Every structure is written in C-alpha cells, then in structure tokens.
Amino acid sequence: MSFPWWRDAVVYEIYVRSFADASGDGVGDLAGIRERLPYLSRLGVDAIWLTPFYPSPMADGGYDVADYRGVDPLFGTLADFEALVADAHELGLKVIVDIVPNHSSSAHPWFQEALRGVGRDRYIFRDSEGGLPPNNWQSTFGGPAWTRVADGQWYLHLFAPGQPDFNWRNPVIHEEFLDILRFWLDRGVDGFRIDVAMGLYKAEDLPDVEDQSFMSRSPIWGQPEVHEVYRQWRKVLESYPGERMAVGEVWTDSAEDLARYVRPDELHQSFNFAWLQAPWSAEAFRKVIADTLATVPFATWVLSNHDVVRHRTRYETADPGTGLSRAKAALLTMLALPGSAYLYQGEELGLPEVKDIPDHARQDPVFFQSKGRLPGRDGCRVPLPWTSTGASLGFSPDGVRPWLPQPKVFAELSAERQSGDPDSTLEFYRRALACGRELLKSLPYTLEWLDSPEGALFFTRGPLICAINCGMDEVRLPPYERVLMASGPVDGDRLPPDTATWLQAS
Ligand code: GLC
C-alpha cells in the first residue's frame, strides 16, 4: 500500500531571514536557500517549509503580509522562487509555503483603503465609548489588541498593531484566500503551513475574555466556523494533481480540539505542540504520544521552531550540561514515532538559544510590546553559521554583518566544522535521517509499549525497538539483536541517562 508523502515526511523549517544570504544585505534570501539545497538533500529531509517571503514592512519578520502574491525584494523575486521550487523538486524535495490568513500587514492596500474609510468590513473595526478599547482582549505580543485610528474607531490586532485581523465573516476574504492558494499551487508548491490556524473567526459579539489563555471556550480562538474554511481549502488542494497538503499551526489545550482540525475533509496535519511543550520526562512523553496517537489520524512531532526557545536550551534549564545529549535522544525518539517530524533549521548543528543579544540589536515585536519584559524570539532566529570564520560565519558574503549578531560559540558549531566529523551533531542527524529513511518508512503505522523501567520509555514498531532514558540512572534494555542507532554510548544491555537508541528486536 502506498501512503501520501507527507504521512512519514521529515520536514525542515527554513526561517528565510536567517538561513543563508546570497545578496549580501545581511538578511537571508531565496537565492541563498537555493544554493544550500544540496546541503538539505544530503541532510536527508523530504521537504522544506519556507516562512513568509512576501512583500512586508517586517513588523513581525514577514508575518505581516502586504501582498500575498509576491516576493519581498529583501528575499528576491518571483523568478527566484520559481527557480527554487524547480531545483528543490529536481532534488526530490517538496516545498511548503507559509500562508497568513488571520491578519495582513497594515501596509496591505485593503487596510490602507480601510484607513481612508473604504471597505472597513474586510477588517474588524468597532466604535467604543469613553476612550477605552471595545473589549478587554490583549495582543499575544503584549498590550491591548486594539488600536485607535484617526477618526476614533478601533481595529483589532491579535498580534502587532501592524497586523490587523481580517474579518472572516466577510465572504470577500474567503474568495481572496482561495485565489491566493491557487496562485501558489499554480507555481508548484506542495503544501501550505497555515499561520495561527485556530484564529480567523472571533465570537460574533466580541465578548470580553475572562481568562486570557488558549482555553477551548475562548471567544478569540478556535471558533467552530473556522472548520468550514479548511473544508473549502481541502477541496482546492485536492483539485490539483500530486498530493498537495496543508499543516495547521494550531495552539490548543486539548488533543480532542486539535483533532477537529484534521478531520478527513479538513487539514492533512497540524503541529503537535504538546510534544514540544513536554518537559524532559518519560511520563510526560508517554502521555503526549498516547494522546496523540489516540486522537489524530496522522501524527506530527516537533521540538523547535522560530517561535520557541531551542530545545537544546529548554532541556538544559533544569540540568546544566545535558541539553545536547537530550536533544539528540529526543530526535531519535521523535523520528521513531509514527507520523511526520518537523525540524527547525540549526537543530542539526545543535545550536543553543542565543540569550545575550543586546537590547539595541533585538528585532522581535514581542520584546518591544512587552516593554522589554520578555526577551522575544530573536534568540532562536540568529543567522546560521555555515563556516567558522568571517564577519557572518558564512551566512552572508564576506565582510557583511548579519541582521542579528551571532555569538562566538556559533563558530565552533558551524556546518563546515561539523561536516565529516563522525562525532558531530550534524553527522548524527545525517545518520539518523538516513537510517530512518531506510528503516522507518516501511514500518506499520502503529506503536506498542514495552515494559519500561522508571524514568525510561520503551516501545516497538514492527522489528524496531526505541528506548529513551530520561531518568538519572542507567537502565537495563530489553533483549535485542543489534544496535541500529544510538544518541550516546550504549554498552550491552545498559542505556545511560539522557540517551536514546534504536534496536533491532531479536
Ligand atoms: C505565528 C507565527 C509567528 C507570528 C504569529 C503572527 O504564531 O509562527 O512567528 O508572530 O503567527 O503571525
């Protein structure tokens, strides 16, 4: 039986601004990605996901889109995009692009018209008494979710003021996004990553929230009407040849709620943030795995992305010095699970979160909107180190400084330094992905738990045993034939702490 490519795919997230800069302006671009496609092919991933590269004032790193059918000059041209897709396909890599339907940029022509009083019903404008915002909603980035315009009305922005929310109760918005999907599908994209997929609709009368969290009953997130949007999108995807897909960025607090987005006529996948949010604990991992497999038809797994602290650093917070071993062990576990895995650029180099970016260099609106109370997400967005020398460690052409400063430690972690060194994180990723490709894709989409000692988690998939030890002491492995992969030293039947292994069952 054959399955759609995305079911078991390893997808590599490219944060376009920080991957590779060919033009020499210190910002990553499409031509830079194109030059590095052979690196990604050699790494062994199946697909790339590109974060937004559309024309944008960059109030939120491109998640503020001013034109949904173009390429920002900072990143190149539409011809560069087409060349990138062609080259990727030539190498057997699928291409997923980001689509941002919850909000546009305030520079979008529709919002500019709205400011002039034309077509305000494409956005969410409201009157309000007493100089106060229409309700108590807070922006995800901090501060009120409303901004007042010159004539006294307020508009809603769940993120930065430069990101006005669309009014999805207006059919024009539906038509527009169906057309945008077709525009990129016609240019050969294999799928979409849907930004803030649980946004879009807001409860009709915009009631105050009692609790600012992502509760299933929030008037801000996850309104039932949103599902009809994805039913329509699914039909468009299916009207194209090839297995075009969509993966939603759905933040929820329950696996059941998440499952609603991936019903057979809606999105193909949604990110599984519960996996990323789980602490370093066998029990926590076991619960997320069990809940996921019990509720969604096609699981996904993700440890890092451009919005969260890199997992190497997250795991290390409680136990200094353990981060890299744990990150490698988590990778092996994630790859062994049924479903597809999303990697974030730089994790294959073992990059840590950069915590000491000086305030004057920070760019993330989260830092500014929280008035410096929160560091924001720049620490996981620092440009990649390709070489160990030069002003940008090979990210930009010689002599050019990158848009965010790179820490000294990046020189030791460069792709050039690690490539060919069997003990490096990069070579470990290459081996794991190659072995996974050969071994895992043929395995049944099921998992069976094995009895595991305290602090550890053992499961099997067909002839494969995966074992991870999250405890403080070494544990005894079940009987096996041979070690296929290990993230650390495996000695006979002993698995040390902070280590995972793939074993061939006896
Ligand atoms: C998503 C993106 C994030 C962005 C936000 C608003 O969460 O991943 O980077 O800031 O949406 O578009």
Residues whose N, C-alpha, C, O or C-beta is under 5 A from the ligand:
A	BS01	GLC	D60 Y63 F159 D195 V196 D307
